[in-house]
Amino acid sequence: GGKAAPQFGTTGEGYGMLRALGHGISRLAPVLMPLICRGDFGTLKGLRLQGAASLWKDGAIVSREMGEVQFTGDGLSGICIFNLSRFLVLEPGESPEEGFRRHEIRLDAVPEMEEEALTDFLRERRKGLAGAPGRWLLHSMIPSGLILRVFSRAGLENGLEAPAQVLTEPELTALSRELKQMTFPIAGGKGWRAAQCTRGGVPLEELNLSTMESLKLPGLYLAGEVTDSDRPCGGYNLQSAWTQGLRGGRAMADRLRSIR
């Protein structure tokens, strides 16, 4: 009933039918999808990071997820990112380009430590790795392919191969801050073909949720993605569709029995 994954036969034509029957249709958008981010991801493609991911809009946090983040050739993917894509909402009249530019993803590679404790941890590692290259401070903490980016974003390109012992306290703090808040400005989403679900559709207030009967047109029953209800990854959207379908089916059967 939705528009997501048109390669499997979805068309979204149900929304036009329902609009013609008098229902409102809230803004449709692809969700549960990878995100395209600004910047060069050529060296990051294929990396996986276990940690926390958060969506920010205009400098304020919108939502946060824990788990694995996957780096693609043009951005970020994985269950965390899919779930965060549900909260990437554009304002009325706002173009996708304008709306996306107000959002960013921030990754926390060490969510189990606060920034100050992480700096203390790096300080202790510096003692044990005094003569080793500075990059060794982050080995086993993050994928090796991310170490260059972290040092670079912290302004410490020269510290990669320099002895760890020469890294100063402010430089350790800069590394900690970058590990806790790797920032990726969002340029867009991967779109309908990559999306697992549709956000938007018939507002729930236009339905009797105990029977899924239309309040606009009695005798019409709706379920699944034509309704404005989407949920996170994990089978929740399937279960919602089955539950709504069961309610609607039972209500239709009861209606037929009452007519007889």
C-alpha positions as CSV (number, residue, x, y, z in Angstrom):
1,G,0.0,0.0,0.0
2,G,2.9,2.4,0.4
3,K,5.5,3.8,-2.0
4,A,8.7,2.2,-0.5
5,A,10.6,-0.3,-2.6
6,P,8.9,0.2,-6.0
7,Q,11.1,-2.5,-7.5
8,F,8.9,-5.0,-5.7
9,G,5.7,-3.7,-7.3
10,T,4.5,-0.9,-4.9
11,T,3.1,2.1,-6.6
12,G,1.5,4.3,-3.9
13,E,-1.7,4.5,-6.0
14,G,-3.8,3.8,-2.9
15,Y,-3.1,7.4,-1.6
16,G,-4.7,8.9,-4.7
17,M,-7.7,6.7,-4.4
18,L,-8.2,7.6,-0.7
19,R,-7.7,11.3,-1.4
20,A,-10.5,11.0,-4.1
21,L,-12.7,9.4,-1.5
22,G,-12.3,12.4,0.9
23,H,-9.4,11.4,3.1
24,G,-6.5,13.6,3.9
25,I,-3.0,12.4,3.1
26,S,-0.2,13.7,5.2
27,R,3.2,14.3,3.5
28,L,4.7,11.1,2.2
29,A,8.4,10.3,2.7
30,P,10.7,7.3,2.4
31,V,12.0,6.1,5.8
32,L,14.1,3.2,7.2
33,M,16.8,4.0,4.6
34,P,20.5,4.8,4.4
35,L,21.5,8.5,4.4
36,I,23.7,10.4,2.0
37,C,26.2,12.7,3.8
38,R,28.4,15.5,2.6
39,G,32.1,14.7,2.4
40,D,34.4,12.1,1.0
41,F,33.6,8.5,2.0
42,G,35.9,6.8,-0.4
43,T,38.3,5.5,2.3
44,L,35.5,4.8,4.7
45,K,33.3,2.5,2.6
46,G,32.7,-0.9,4.2
47,L,33.8,0.2,7.7
48,R,31.5,-0.7,10.6
49,L,31.4,1.1,14.0
50,Q,29.8,-0.1,17.1
51,G,28.5,2.8,19.2
52,A,25.8,5.4,19.4
53,A,24.3,7.5,16.6
54,S,22.2,10.6,17.0
55,L,20.3,12.8,14.7
56,W,20.6,16.6,15.2
57,K,18.6,19.4,13.7
58,D,19.7,23.0,14.0
59,G,22.2,22.1,16.7
60,A,19.6,20.2,18.9
61,I,19.4,16.5,19.3
62,V,16.3,14.8,17.8
63,S,16.8,11.1,18.5
64,R,19.6,8.7,19.5
65,E,20.2,5.0,18.7
66,M,22.7,2.4,19.9
67,G,24.2,-0.3,17.7
68,E,26.2,-0.7,14.6
69,V,26.7,2.0,12.0
70,Q,27.9,1.0,8.5
71,F,29.8,3.4,6.2
72,T,28.9,3.4,2.5
73,G,30.4,5.1,-0.5
74,D,28.3,8.2,0.0
75,G,27.2,8.2,3.6
76,L,25.9,6.0,6.5
77,S,23.7,2.9,6.8
78,G,22.8,0.2,9.3
79,I,19.8,-0.3,11.7
80,C,20.7,2.8,13.8
81,I,20.7,5.1,10.7
82,F,17.5,3.5,9.4
83,N,15.7,4.2,12.6
84,L,17.0,7.8,12.8
85,S,15.8,8.4,9.2
86,R,12.2,8.2,10.6
87,F,12.8,11.5,12.5
88,L,14.2,13.4,9.6
89,V,11.2,15.6,9.1
90,L,11.0,18.5,6.7
91,E,9.0,21.6,7.5
92,P,5.9,22.5,5.4
93,G,7.0,24.2,2.2
94,E,10.6,23.4,2.9
95,S,12.6,21.9,0.0
96,P,14.4,18.6,0.6
97,E,17.8,20.4,0.0
98,E,17.0,23.1,2.6
99,G,15.6,20.6,5.1
100,F,18.4,18.1,4.9
101,R,21.0,20.8,5.4
102,R,19.6,21.5,8.8
103,H,20.3,18.0,9.9
104,E,23.4,16.0,10.8
105,I,24.4,12.6,12.2
106,R,26.8,12.5,15.2
107,L,28.5,9.3,16.1
108,D,29.9,8.5,19.5
109,A,32.5,5.7,19.2
110,V,32.8,5.3,23.0
111,P,29.3,5.8,24.5
112,E,30.2,4.0,27.7
113,M,32.6,6.8,28.7
114,E,32.0,10.5,29.2
115,E,34.5,12.8,27.4
116,E,36.5,13.6,30.5
117,A,36.9,9.9,31.4
118,L,37.9,9.1,27.8
119,T,40.6,11.8,28.0
120,D,41.9,10.1,31.2
121,F,41.9,6.7,29.4
122,L,43.9,8.1,26.5
123,R,46.3,9.7,28.9
124,E,47.0,6.3,30.5
125,R,47.4,4.7,27.0
126,R,49.9,7.5,26.2
127,K,52.0,6.3,29.1
128,G,52.0,2.7,27.9
129,L,52.6,3.6,24.3
130,A,55.0,6.4,24.8
131,G,57.4,5.6,21.9
132,A,54.7,4.2,19.5
133,P,53.1,6.2,16.8
134,G,50.2,8.4,18.0
135,R,47.7,6.5,15.9
136,W,48.2,3.5,18.2
137,L,46.3,5.3,20.9
138,L,43.1,4.5,19.0
139,H,43.9,1.0,17.8
140,S,41.2,-1.5,19.0
141,M,39.0,1.4,19.9
142,I,37.7,2.2,16.4
143,P,38.2,0.6,13.0
144,S,41.7,1.4,11.7
145,G,40.2,3.1,8.6
146,L,38.6,5.7,10.8
147,I,41.8,6.7,12.7
148,L,43.1,9.0,10.0
149,R,39.7,10.8,9.9
150,V,39.6,11.2,13.7
151,F,43.1,12.7,13.9
152,S,42.5,14.9,10.9
153,R,39.2,16.3,12.3
154,A,40.9,16.9,15.6
155,G,43.5,18.9,13.8
156,L,46.3,16.4,14.5
157,E,47.4,15.0,11.1
158,N,51.0,15.4,12.2
159,G,50.3,13.3,15.3
160,L,49.5,10.1,13.5
161,E,53.1,9.0,13.2
162,A,54.7,11.2,15.9
163,P,55.5,9.4,19.2
164,A,52.4,9.2,21.3
165,Q,54.3,10.8,24.2
166,V,54.5,14.1,22.4
167,L,50.7,14.5,22.3
168,T,49.7,17.3,24.6
169,E,46.8,17.5,27.0
170,P,44.8,19.8,24.7
171,E,45.4,17.4,21.8
172,L,44.2,14.4,23.9
173,T,41.1,16.4,24.7
174,A,40.6,17.1,21.0
175,L,40.8,13.4,20.2
176,S,38.3,12.6,22.9
177,R,35.9,15.2,21.6
178,E,36.1,13.9,18.1
179,L,35.6,10.3,19.2
180,K,32.5,11.3,21.1
181,Q,31.1,13.5,18.4
182,M,32.0,12.6,14.8
183,T,29.8,14.8,12.7
184,F,28.4,14.0,9.3
185,P,26.2,16.7,7.6
186,I,23.2,15.1,5.8
187,A,22.8,15.8,2.1
188,G,19.8,13.5,1.5
189,G,18.3,10.0,1.8
190,K,18.7,7.1,-0.5
191,G,15.1,7.4,-1.6
192,W,12.2,5.1,-2.3
193,R,14.1,2.2,-3.8
194,A,16.3,1.9,-0.7
195,A,13.5,2.6,1.9
196,Q,11.8,-0.1,3.8
197,C,8.7,1.9,4.8
198,T,6.6,4.9,3.9
199,R,5.9,7.7,6.4
200,G,2.7,9.6,5.9
201,G,-0.7,8.6,4.6
202,V,-4.2,8.7,6.0
203,P,-4.1,10.4,9.5
204,L,-5.1,8.0,12.2
205,E,-7.7,10.5,13.6
206,E,-9.7,9.8,10.4
207,L,-10.0,6.1,11.4
208,N,-11.7,4.1,14.1
209,L,-8.6,2.4,15.4
210,S,-10.5,-0.4,17.0
211,T,-11.9,-1.5,13.7
212,M,-9.8,0.4,11.1
213,E,-13.0,1.7,9.6
214,S,-12.9,5.0,7.8
215,L,-14.7,7.9,9.7
216,K,-15.0,9.6,6.3
217,L,-16.7,6.7,4.5
218,P,-18.3,4.0,6.6
219,G,-17.8,0.6,5.1
220,L,-14.2,1.4,4.0
221,Y,-11.4,-0.2,6.0
222,L,-7.7,0.6,5.9
223,A,-4.6,-1.1,7.1
224,G,-0.8,-1.0,6.7
225,E,1.2,1.7,4.9
226,V,-1.7,3.7,3.6
227,T,-2.2,4.8,7.2
228,D,0.1,7.4,8.7
229,S,1.9,5.1,11.0
230,D,5.5,3.9,10.8
231,R,7.7,2.1,13.3
232,P,11.3,1.2,13.8
233,C,13.2,-1.8,12.3
234,G,12.7,-5.2,13.7
235,G,9.4,-6.4,12.2
236,Y,7.3,-3.7,13.9
237,N,5.8,-2.4,10.7
238,L,4.9,-5.9,9.6
239,Q,3.2,-6.6,12.9
240,S,1.4,-3.3,12.8
241,A,0.0,-4.2,9.3
242,W,-1.0,-7.6,10.4
243,T,-2.7,-6.2,13.6
244,Q,-4.6,-3.6,11.6
245,G,-5.6,-6.1,9.0
246,L,-6.9,-8.5,11.6
247,R,-8.9,-5.7,13.2
248,G,-10.3,-4.6,9.9
249,G,-11.1,-8.2,8.8
250,R,-13.0,-9.0,11.9
251,A,-14.9,-5.7,11.8
252,M,-15.9,-6.4,8.1
253,A,-17.1,-9.9,9.0
254,D,-19.1,-8.5,11.9
255,R,-20.6,-5.9,9.6
256,L,-21.6,-8.5,7.1
257,R,-23.2,-10.6,9.8
258,S,-25.2,-7.6,11.0
259,I,-26.5,-7.0,7.5
260,R,-27.8,-10.5,7.2
